[in-house]
Amino acid sequence: MTYPHINQARRIVIKIGSALLIDEQNACIRQSWLESLIQDIINLRQNGCEILIVSSGAIALARYALKLNRYKLRLNEKQAAAAIGQIKLAQTWNEVFAKYDIITAQILLTLDDTETRLHYSNARSAIDTLLKLNCIPIINENDTVATSEIRFGDNDRLAARVAEMIKADQLILFSDIDGLYTSDPKSNPEAKHLPIIPELTHEIYAMGGKAPTSYSSGGMATKLAAAKIATMAGCAMAIAYGKLQHPLKALQEGARCSWFLANNKPYPARKRWIAGSIGIKGILYIDNGAEKALKQGKSLLPAGIIKVEGYFQRGNLIKIANKNKTIIGNGITAYDSSEIMQIIGCQTDKINVQLGWEGPNEVIHHDDMVILPTTIAAANAK
């Protein structure tokens, strides 16, 4: 089986967590480590590779200055810390790259920016333009305006959504662990390292743990969620140990990591956006007949719907689940939730009778739908 290699990538998204960038004990940037990373990035750029960085650290940088040293912060405290720390974070990246005459650009995104099609398209266009101008985008979640209901909550999934958005070849998640193990190696010395993961199965998902009890909001579970988004979009993803000096160079030289292989038949742009949806506006539960029809490429009709969950409007991205409560796909609804409640189980010729107006036959048209691969759908079982 062939391993991906970063020397072969045309465009790479690199995710840097707070614990790598910031020395929490001294409340400062790990300057020597950062300089070594910059050297690695410059070497890749000289070989024609475009680099985007998804960087955490804004809240961590500010919380020390504000003396917000407890682990659990209120939402308003996080927003305030993000507003202060983001200035310092952007300044740090700008200064280290400026030494080499490289221009950086700050981009702050919310979950809604990737879930709303217009915002998504605008963000993609802006990033593409920056890359064409030879800039390095530095991307972070916009924690100052994001609420608890509309957050990524971790930069692993944000990085994956960015990689999917800009058609990156590879996504590298630098972490404090060198990849995925069959169980937690800290508690189980018999845990085996997995160097390559051809597909995301239920067994692979079961290996993810809970987020760590530190200032970081990520964990192996969020990295597996990121792998799902990235690989379905045709982007290979690596989980690699990042705390050593020159972490990218180490990867180039064969340092141990876990590679998740890309889907060799990625979706077109609009379908990638639908497939990578994270925010759940609602769920439509369907019967066995409808599930079979959708997997054959058909549209979702009201006759196959058995339950509506959540409140949503026409045009929203929603999930599709089978009778076993397994999420099998995503789609854009042609009706709002209250309208679907009125036409559950209806034949298409009865829709106008139930609603009092002539609506479309399809609740979700097949052009507005992505059915997940069987292995990923199985792993989504509740």
C-alpha positions as a Markdown table, in Angstrom:
| # | Residue | x | y | z |
|---|---|---|---|---|
| 1 | Met | 0.0 | 0.0 | 0.0 |
| 2 | Thr | 1.4 | 3.4 | -1.0 |
| 3 | Tyr | 1.9 | 6.0 | 1.7 |
| 4 | Pro | 1.2 | 9.7 | 0.8 |
| 5 | His | 4.3 | 11.9 | 0.9 |
| 6 | Ile | 4.2 | 15.7 | 1.5 |
| 7 | Asn | 6.8 | 16.2 | -1.2 |
| 8 | Gln | 4.1 | 15.2 | -3.7 |
| 9 | Ala | 1.4 | 17.7 | -2.5 |
| 10 | Arg | 0.5 | 20.8 | -4.4 |
| 11 | Arg | -1.5 | 22.3 | -1.6 |
| 12 | Ile | -1.3 | 21.5 | 2.1 |
| 13 | Val | -3.3 | 22.7 | 5.1 |
| 14 | Ile | -1.4 | 22.5 | 8.4 |
| 15 | Lys | -3.2 | 22.7 | 11.7 |
| 16 | Ile | -1.3 | 24.0 | 14.7 |
| 17 | Gly | -2.9 | 23.5 | 18.2 |
| 18 | Ser | -2.5 | 25.8 | 21.2 |
| 19 | Ala | -0.3 | 23.2 | 23.1 |
| 20 | Leu | 2.3 | 23.2 | 20.3 |
| 21 | Leu | 2.4 | 27.0 | 19.7 |
| 22 | Ile | 2.2 | 28.2 | 23.3 |
| 23 | Asp | 4.4 | 27.4 | 26.3 |
| 24 | Glu | 1.6 | 27.3 | 28.9 |
| 25 | Gln | 4.0 | 27.3 | 31.8 |
| 26 | Asn | 5.6 | 30.5 | 30.8 |
| 27 | Ala | 2.6 | 31.9 | 28.9 |
| 28 | Cys | 4.5 | 32.7 | 25.8 |
| 29 | Ile | 5.1 | 31.6 | 22.2 |
| 30 | Arg | 7.5 | 28.6 | 21.7 |
| 31 | Gln | 9.6 | 30.8 | 19.5 |
| 32 | Ser | 12.4 | 28.3 | 18.7 |
| 33 | Trp | 9.9 | 25.7 | 17.6 |
| 34 | Leu | 7.9 | 28.2 | 15.6 |
| 35 | Glu | 11.1 | 29.4 | 13.7 |
| 36 | Ser | 11.9 | 25.7 | 12.9 |
| 37 | Leu | 8.4 | 25.2 | 11.5 |
| 38 | Ile | 8.7 | 28.4 | 9.4 |
| 39 | Gln | 11.9 | 27.1 | 7.8 |
| 40 | Asp | 10.1 | 23.8 | 6.9 |
| 41 | Ile | 7.3 | 25.8 | 5.3 |
| 42 | Ile | 9.7 | 27.9 | 3.3 |
| 43 | Asn | 11.4 | 24.8 | 2.0 |
| 44 | Leu | 8.0 | 23.4 | 0.9 |
| 45 | Arg | 7.1 | 26.6 | -0.8 |
| 46 | Gln | 10.3 | 26.7 | -2.7 |
| 47 | Asn | 9.3 | 23.3 | -4.1 |
| 48 | Gly | 6.1 | 24.8 | -5.5 |
| 49 | Cys | 3.7 | 23.8 | -2.6 |
| 50 | Glu | 1.0 | 26.2 | -1.4 |
| 51 | Ile | 0.6 | 26.3 | 2.4 |
| 52 | Leu | -2.4 | 27.3 | 4.5 |
| 53 | Ile | -2.2 | 27.4 | 8.3 |
| 54 | Val | -5.1 | 26.8 | 10.7 |
| 55 | Ser | -3.8 | 28.1 | 14.0 |
| 56 | Ser | -5.2 | 27.9 | 17.5 |
| 57 | Gly | -3.9 | 29.9 | 20.4 |
| 58 | Ala | -5.8 | 33.2 | 20.6 |
| 59 | Ile | -7.7 | 32.3 | 23.8 |
| 60 | Ala | -4.7 | 30.7 | 25.3 |
| 61 | Leu | -2.5 | 33.7 | 24.7 |
| 62 | Ala | -5.0 | 36.1 | 26.3 |
| 63 | Arg | -6.2 | 34.2 | 29.2 |
| 64 | Tyr | -2.9 | 34.6 | 31.1 |
| 65 | Ala | -2.9 | 38.3 | 30.6 |
| 66 | Leu | -6.5 | 38.4 | 31.8 |
| 67 | Lys | -5.7 | 36.0 | 34.7 |
| 68 | Leu | -8.4 | 33.7 | 33.5 |
| 69 | Asn | -6.4 | 30.6 | 34.6 |
| 70 | Arg | -9.2 | 28.2 | 35.4 |
| 71 | Tyr | -9.9 | 25.5 | 32.8 |
| 72 | Lys | -13.6 | 26.2 | 32.3 |
| 73 | Leu | -14.4 | 29.6 | 30.9 |
| 74 | Arg | -17.8 | 31.1 | 30.3 |
| 75 | Leu | -18.7 | 31.9 | 26.7 |
| 76 | Asn | -18.4 | 35.6 | 27.2 |
| 77 | Glu | -15.0 | 35.2 | 28.7 |
| 78 | Lys | -13.9 | 33.1 | 25.8 |
| 79 | Gln | -15.2 | 35.7 | 23.4 |
| 80 | Ala | -13.3 | 38.5 | 25.2 |
| 81 | Ala | -10.1 | 36.4 | 25.4 |
| 82 | Ala | -10.3 | 35.6 | 21.7 |
| 83 | Ala | -10.7 | 39.3 | 20.8 |
| 84 | Ile | -7.6 | 40.2 | 22.7 |
| 85 | Gly | -5.5 | 37.1 | 21.9 |
| 86 | Gln | -6.2 | 37.1 | 18.2 |
| 87 | Ile | -4.3 | 40.4 | 17.8 |
| 88 | Lys | -1.2 | 38.8 | 19.4 |
| 89 | Leu | -1.6 | 35.6 | 17.4 |
| 90 | Ala | -1.9 | 37.3 | 14.1 |
| 91 | Gln | 1.1 | 39.6 | 15.0 |
| 92 | Thr | 3.2 | 36.5 | 15.9 |
| 93 | Trp | 2.6 | 34.8 | 12.5 |
| 94 | Asn | 3.1 | 38.1 | 10.7 |
| 95 | Glu | 6.4 | 38.8 | 12.4 |
| 96 | Val | 8.0 | 35.4 | 11.9 |
| 97 | Phe | 7.1 | 35.3 | 8.2 |
| 98 | Ala | 8.0 | 38.9 | 7.6 |
| 99 | Lys | 11.7 | 38.1 | 8.3 |
| 100 | Tyr | 11.6 | 36.1 | 5.0 |
| 101 | Asp | 9.5 | 38.7 | 3.1 |
| 102 | Ile | 6.4 | 36.5 | 3.1 |
| 103 | Ile | 3.0 | 38.2 | 3.5 |
| 104 | Thr | 0.4 | 36.6 | 5.8 |
| 105 | Ala | -3.3 | 37.1 | 5.8 |
| 106 | Gln | -5.7 | 36.6 | 8.7 |
| 107 | Ile | -9.0 | 34.8 | 8.1 |
| 108 | Leu | -11.5 | 34.2 | 10.8 |
| 109 | Leu | -14.3 | 31.8 | 10.1 |
| 110 | Thr | -17.4 | 30.6 | 12.0 |
| 111 | Leu | -19.2 | 27.3 | 11.4 |
| 112 | Asp | -22.0 | 29.3 | 9.6 |
| 113 | Asp | -19.4 | 30.6 | 7.1 |
| 114 | Thr | -18.8 | 27.0 | 5.9 |
| 115 | Glu | -22.5 | 25.9 | 6.2 |
| 116 | Thr | -24.0 | 28.8 | 4.3 |
| 117 | Arg | -23.3 | 28.4 | 0.6 |
| 118 | Leu | -22.7 | 32.0 | -0.2 |
| 119 | His | -20.4 | 32.6 | 2.7 |
| 120 | Tyr | -18.6 | 29.3 | 1.8 |
| 121 | Ser | -18.1 | 30.4 | -1.8 |
| 122 | Asn | -16.8 | 33.8 | -0.8 |
| 123 | Ala | -14.4 | 32.4 | 1.7 |
| 124 | Arg | -13.1 | 29.9 | -0.9 |
| 125 | Ser | -12.6 | 32.7 | -3.4 |
| 126 | Ala | -10.8 | 34.9 | -0.9 |
| 127 | Ile | -8.4 | 32.1 | 0.0 |
| 128 | Asp | -7.7 | 31.2 | -3.6 |
| 129 | Thr | -6.9 | 34.8 | -4.4 |
| 130 | Leu | -4.5 | 35.1 | -1.4 |
| 131 | Leu | -2.7 | 31.9 | -2.6 |
| 132 | Lys | -2.4 | 33.3 | -6.1 |
| 133 | Leu | -0.8 | 36.4 | -4.6 |
| 134 | Asn | 1.8 | 34.2 | -2.9 |
| 135 | Cys | 0.4 | 34.9 | 0.6 |
| 136 | Ile | 0.0 | 32.5 | 3.5 |
| 137 | Pro | -3.5 | 32.5 | 5.0 |
| 138 | Ile | -3.6 | 32.1 | 8.8 |
| 139 | Ile | -7.0 | 30.8 | 9.6 |
| 140 | Asn | -8.7 | 30.5 | 13.0 |
| 141 | Glu | -12.3 | 30.2 | 14.3 |
| 142 | Asn | -13.9 | 33.5 | 15.0 |
| 143 | Asp | -14.5 | 32.8 | 18.7 |
| 144 | Thr | -15.5 | 36.4 | 19.4 |
| 145 | Val | -18.8 | 36.2 | 17.5 |
| 146 | Ala | -19.4 | 32.4 | 17.5 |
| 147 | Thr | -21.9 | 31.2 | 20.0 |
| 148 | Ser | -21.9 | 27.8 | 21.7 |
| 149 | Glu | -24.5 | 26.6 | 19.2 |
| 150 | Ile | -22.6 | 27.7 | 16.1 |
| 151 | Arg | -19.0 | 26.8 | 16.8 |
| 152 | Phe | -16.7 | 24.2 | 15.3 |
| 153 | Gly | -15.4 | 23.8 | 18.9 |
| 154 | Asp | -12.1 | 22.5 | 17.7 |
| 155 | Asn | -9.7 | 23.5 | 14.9 |
| 156 | Asp | -9.3 | 19.9 | 13.7 |
| 157 | Arg | -12.7 | 20.0 | 12.0 |
| 158 | Leu | -12.2 | 23.6 | 10.9 |
| 159 | Ala | -8.9 | 22.6 | 9.2 |
| 160 | Ala | -10.7 | 19.7 | 7.5 |
| 161 | Arg | -13.5 | 22.0 | 6.3 |
| 162 | Val | -10.9 | 24.5 | 4.9 |
| 163 | Ala | -9.0 | 21.6 | 3.2 |
| 164 | Glu | -12.2 | 20.4 | 1.6 |
| 165 | Met | -13.1 | 24.0 | 0.6 |
| 166 | Ile | -9.9 | 24.8 | -1.2 |
| 167 | Lys | -9.3 | 21.3 | -2.6 |
| 168 | Ala | -6.1 | 20.7 | -0.7 |
| 169 | Asp | -4.1 | 17.5 | -1.5 |
| 170 | Gln | -3.1 | 16.9 | 2.2 |
| 171 | Leu | -4.2 | 18.0 | 5.7 |
| 172 | Ile | -1.6 | 17.6 | 8.4 |
| 173 | Leu | -2.8 | 17.7 | 12.0 |
| 174 | Phe | 0.1 | 18.3 | 14.3 |
| 175 | Ser | -0.6 | 16.9 | 17.8 |
| 176 | Asp | 1.1 | 15.6 | 21.0 |
| 177 | Ile | 0.8 | 12.1 | 19.7 |
| 178 | Asp | 2.3 | 10.4 | 16.6 |
| 179 | Gly | -0.9 | 9.1 | 15.2 |
| 180 | Leu | -3.9 | 6.8 | 15.8 |
| 181 | Tyr | -3.5 | 3.8 | 18.1 |
| 182 | Thr | -5.9 | 0.8 | 18.7 |
| 183 | Ser | -6.4 | 2.3 | 22.2 |
| 184 | Asp | -4.9 | 5.0 | 24.4 |
| 185 | Pro | -1.2 | 4.2 | 24.5 |
| 186 | Lys | -0.9 | 6.2 | 27.8 |
| 187 | Ser | -3.1 | 3.7 | 29.6 |
| 188 | Asn | -2.5 | 0.6 | 27.5 |
| 189 | Pro | 1.1 | -0.3 | 26.7 |
| 190 | Glu | -0.1 | -3.0 | 24.3 |
| 191 | Ala | -1.8 | -0.4 | 22.0 |
| 192 | Lys | -0.7 | -0.7 | 18.4 |
| 193 | His | 0.1 | 2.2 | 16.2 |
| 194 | Leu | -1.8 | 2.4 | 12.9 |
| 195 | Pro | 0.5 | 3.9 | 10.2 |
| 196 | Ile | -2.1 | 3.9 | 7.4 |
| 197 | Ile | -5.9 | 3.9 | 7.5 |
| 198 | Pro | -7.4 | 3.0 | 4.1 |
| 199 | Glu | -11.0 | 3.8 | 5.1 |
| 200 | Leu | -13.0 | 5.0 | 8.1 |
| 201 | Thr | -14.8 | 2.0 | 9.6 |
| 202 | His | -16.9 | 1.6 | 12.8 |
| 203 | Glu | -13.8 | 0.0 | 14.4 |
| 204 | Ile | -11.6 | 3.0 | 13.5 |
| 205 | Tyr | -14.1 | 5.4 | 15.0 |
| 206 | Ala | -14.3 | 3.3 | 18.2 |
| 207 | Met | -10.6 | 4.0 | 18.7 |
| 208 | Gly | -11.3 | 7.8 | 19.2 |
| 209 | Gly | -11.3 | 9.1 | 22.8 |
| 210 | Lys | -12.7 | 12.1 | 24.6 |
| 211 | Ala | -11.2 | 15.5 | 24.4 |
| 212 | Pro | -8.3 | 16.0 | 26.8 |
| 213 | Thr | -8.7 | 18.0 | 30.1 |
| 214 | Ser | -6.4 | 20.9 | 29.1 |
| 215 | Tyr | -6.8 | 24.2 | 27.3 |
| 216 | Ser | -7.0 | 22.3 | 24.0 |
| 217 | Ser | -10.5 | 21.5 | 22.8 |
| 218 | Gly | -9.5 | 18.8 | 20.5 |
| 219 | Gly | -8.9 | 15.1 | 20.9 |
| 220 | Met | -8.6 | 11.9 | 18.8 |
| 221 | Ala | -12.4 | 11.9 | 18.3 |
| 222 | Thr | -12.3 | 15.3 | 16.7 |
| 223 | Lys | -9.4 | 14.2 | 14.5 |
| 224 | Leu | -11.4 | 11.3 | 13.2 |
| 225 | Ala | -14.3 | 13.6 | 12.5 |
| 226 | Ala | -11.8 | 15.8 | 10.5 |
| 227 | Ala | -10.6 | 12.7 | 8.7 |
| 228 | Lys | -14.1 | 11.9 | 7.5 |
| 229 | Ile | -14.5 | 15.4 | 6.1 |
| 230 | Ala | -11.1 | 15.6 | 4.4 |
| 231 | Thr | -10.9 | 12.1 | 3.0 |
| 232 | Met | -14.4 | 12.2 | 1.5 |
| 233 | Ala | -13.3 | 15.4 | -0.3 |
| 234 | Gly | -10.3 | 13.6 | -1.8 |
| 235 | Cys | -7.7 | 15.0 | 0.6 |
| 236 | Ala | -5.3 | 12.7 | 2.5 |
| 237 | Met | -4.9 | 13.5 | 6.2 |
| 238 | Ala | -2.0 | 12.8 | 8.6 |
| 239 | Ile | -1.9 | 12.9 | 12.4 |
| 240 | Ala | 1.7 | 13.6 | 13.4 |
| 241 | Tyr | 3.7 | 14.4 | 16.4 |
| 242 | Gly | 4.4 | 18.1 | 16.3 |
| 243 | Lys | 6.4 | 19.1 | 19.4 |
| 244 | Leu | 9.8 | 18.3 | 18.0 |
| 245 | Gln | 11.9 | 20.8 | 16.1 |
| 246 | His | 11.3 | 20.9 | 12.3 |
| 247 | Pro | 8.1 | 18.8 | 12.4 |
| 248 | Leu | 7.5 | 19.1 | 8.7 |
| 249 | Lys | 11.0 | 18.1 | 7.8 |
| 250 | Ala | 10.6 | 15.1 | 10.1 |
| 251 | Leu | 7.6 | 14.0 | 8.2 |
| 252 | Gln | 9.4 | 14.4 | 4.9 |
| 253 | Glu | 12.1 | 12.1 | 6.3 |
| 254 | Gly | 9.7 | 9.4 | 7.3 |
| 255 | Ala | 8.7 | 10.2 | 10.9 |
| 256 | Arg | 6.0 | 8.0 | 12.3 |
| 257 | Cys | 2.5 | 9.2 | 11.8 |
| 258 | Ser | -0.9 | 7.9 | 10.8 |
| 259 | Trp | -2.1 | 8.6 | 7.2 |
| 260 | Phe | -5.8 | 8.5 | 6.3 |
| 261 | Leu | -6.1 | 7.8 | 2.6 |
| 262 | Ala | -8.2 | 10.1 | 0.4 |
| 263 | Asn | -11.3 | 8.9 | -1.4 |
| 264 | Asn | -10.1 | 8.3 | -5.0 |
| 265 | Lys | -13.4 | 9.5 | -6.4 |
| 266 | Pro | -14.0 | 12.9 | -4.6 |
| 267 | Tyr | -17.3 | 14.7 | -5.1 |
| 268 | Pro | -17.6 | 17.9 | -7.2 |
| 269 | Ala | -17.5 | 21.2 | -5.4 |
| 270 | Arg | -21.2 | 21.5 | -4.4 |
| 271 | Lys | -21.4 | 17.9 | -3.3 |
| 272 | Arg | -18.2 | 18.3 | -1.2 |
| 273 | Trp | -19.9 | 21.2 | 0.6 |
| 274 | Ile | -23.0 | 19.2 | 1.3 |
| 275 | Ala | -21.0 | 16.1 | 2.4 |
| 276 | Gly | -18.8 | 18.1 | 4.7 |
| 277 | Ser | -21.7 | 19.7 | 6.6 |
| 278 | Ile | -21.1 | 19.8 | 10.4 |
| 279 | Gly | -24.0 | 21.9 | 11.7 |
| 280 | Ile | -27.2 | 19.9 | 12.1 |
| 281 | Lys | -30.3 | 22.0 | 11.5 |
| 282 | Gly | -32.5 | 18.9 | 11.7 |
| 283 | Ile | -32.8 | 15.2 | 10.8 |
| 284 | Leu | -35.3 | 13.4 | 8.5 |
| 285 | Tyr | -35.8 | 9.7 | 9.4 |
| 286 | Ile | -36.8 | 7.5 | 6.5 |
| 287 | Asp | -38.1 | 4.0 | 6.0 |
| 288 | Asn | -36.3 | 1.0 | 4.5 |
| 289 | Gly | -37.8 | 1.6 | 1.0 |
| 290 | Ala | -36.7 | 5.2 | 0.9 |
| 291 | Glu | -33.2 | 4.2 | 2.1 |
| 292 | Lys | -32.8 | 1.7 | -0.7 |
| 293 | Ala | -34.1 | 4.3 | -3.2 |
| 294 | Leu | -31.6 | 7.0 | -2.1 |
| 295 | Lys | -28.7 | 4.6 | -2.3 |
| 296 | Gln | -29.7 | 3.9 | -5.9 |
| 297 | Gly | -29.5 | 7.7 | -6.7 |
| 298 | Lys | -33.2 | 8.6 | -6.3 |
| 299 | Ser | -34.6 | 11.7 | -4.6 |
| 300 | Leu | -36.3 | 11.7 | -1.2 |
| 301 | Leu | -40.0 | 11.8 | -1.5 |
| 302 | Pro | -42.4 | 12.6 | 1.4 |
| 303 | Ala | -43.8 | 9.0 | 1.3 |
| 304 | Gly | -40.6 | 7.6 | 2.6 |
| 305 | Ile | -40.3 | 10.0 | 5.6 |
| 306 | Ile | -41.3 | 8.6 | 9.0 |
| 307 | Lys | -40.1 | 11.4 | 11.4 |
| 308 | Val | -38.9 | 15.0 | 11.5 |
| 309 | Glu | -36.4 | 16.2 | 14.1 |
| 310 | Gly | -35.4 | 19.8 | 14.7 |
| 311 | Tyr | -36.6 | 23.1 | 13.2 |
| 312 | Phe | -35.2 | 24.2 | 9.9 |
| 313 | Gln | -36.1 | 26.3 | 6.8 |
| 314 | Arg | -36.1 | 25.6 | 3.1 |
| 315 | Gly | -32.6 | 25.6 | 1.8 |
| 316 | Asn | -31.0 | 24.5 | 5.0 |
| 317 | Leu | -28.5 | 21.6 | 5.2 |
| 318 | Ile | -30.0 | 18.7 | 7.1 |
| 319 | Lys | -29.1 | 15.1 | 7.9 |
| 320 | Ile | -30.9 | 12.0 | 6.7 |
| 321 | Ala | -31.1 | 8.9 | 9.0 |
| 322 | Asn | -32.6 | 5.5 | 8.6 |
| 323 | Lys | -34.9 | 3.6 | 11.0 |
| 324 | Asn | -31.9 | 2.5 | 13.0 |
| 325 | Lys | -31.0 | 6.2 | 13.6 |
| 326 | Thr | -27.9 | 5.9 | 11.5 |
| 327 | Ile | -27.0 | 9.0 | 9.6 |
| 328 | Ile | -26.7 | 7.9 | 6.0 |
| 329 | Gly | -26.5 | 11.3 | 4.2 |
| 330 | Asn | -26.8 | 15.1 | 4.0 |
| 331 | Gly | -29.0 | 17.2 | 1.9 |
| 332 | Ile | -30.6 | 20.5 | 1.2 |
| 333 | Thr | -34.3 | 20.5 | 2.0 |
| 334 | Ala | -36.9 | 22.0 | -0.3 |
| 335 | Tyr | -39.4 | 22.4 | 2.6 |
| 336 | Asp | -39.2 | 23.7 | 6.1 |
| 337 | Ser | -39.7 | 21.4 | 9.0 |
| 338 | Ser | -43.3 | 22.4 | 9.7 |
| 339 | Glu | -44.3 | 21.8 | 6.0 |
| 340 | Ile | -42.7 | 18.3 | 6.1 |
| 341 | Met | -44.6 | 17.5 | 9.2 |
| 342 | Gln | -47.8 | 18.0 | 7.2 |
| 343 | Ile | -46.8 | 15.8 | 4.3 |
| 344 | Ile | -45.0 | 12.9 | 6.0 |
| 345 | Gly | -46.1 | 9.6 | 4.3 |
| 346 | Cys | -47.9 | 11.5 | 1.5 |
| 347 | Gln | -47.9 | 10.4 | -2.1 |
| 348 | Thr | -46.6 | 13.2 | -4.3 |
| 349 | Asp | -50.1 | 13.8 | -5.9 |
| 350 | Lys | -51.4 | 14.7 | -2.4 |
| 351 | Ile | -48.8 | 17.3 | -1.4 |
| 352 | Asn | -50.9 | 20.2 | -2.7 |
| 353 | Val | -54.0 | 18.9 | -0.8 |
| 354 | Gln | -52.0 | 18.8 | 2.5 |
| 355 | Leu | -50.3 | 22.1 | 2.1 |
| 356 | Gly | -52.8 | 24.1 | 0.1 |
| 357 | Trp | -50.2 | 25.0 | -2.5 |
| 358 | Glu | -48.3 | 23.2 | -5.2 |
| 359 | Gly | -44.9 | 22.3 | -3.8 |
| 360 | Pro | -42.1 | 20.2 | -5.4 |
| 361 | Asn | -42.4 | 16.4 | -5.5 |
| 362 | Glu | -39.0 | 16.0 | -3.8 |
| 363 | Val | -38.3 | 16.9 | -0.2 |
| 364 | Ile | -34.6 | 16.6 | -1.1 |
| 365 | His | -33.7 | 16.3 | -4.8 |
| 366 | His | -30.9 | 13.9 | -5.6 |
| 367 | Asp | -28.8 | 16.7 | -7.0 |
| 368 | Asp | -28.9 | 18.3 | -3.5 |
| 369 | Met | -28.0 | 15.2 | -1.6 |
| 370 | Val | -24.9 | 13.1 | -0.7 |
| 371 | Ile | -25.3 | 9.6 | 0.6 |
| 372 | Leu | -22.3 | 8.7 | 2.7 |
| 373 | Pro | -20.2 | 5.6 | 2.0 |
| 374 | Thr | -21.4 | 2.5 | 3.9 |
| 375 | Thr | -18.4 | 2.4 | 6.2 |
| 376 | Ile | -18.8 | 6.1 | 7.3 |
| 377 | Ala | -22.6 | 5.8 | 7.6 |
| 378 | Ala | -22.2 | 2.7 | 9.9 |
| 379 | Ala | -19.8 | 4.7 | 12.1 |
| 380 | Asn | -22.4 | 7.4 | 12.4 |
| 381 | Ala | -24.9 | 5.1 | 14.1 |
| 382 | Lys | -26.2 | 6.7 | 17.3 |
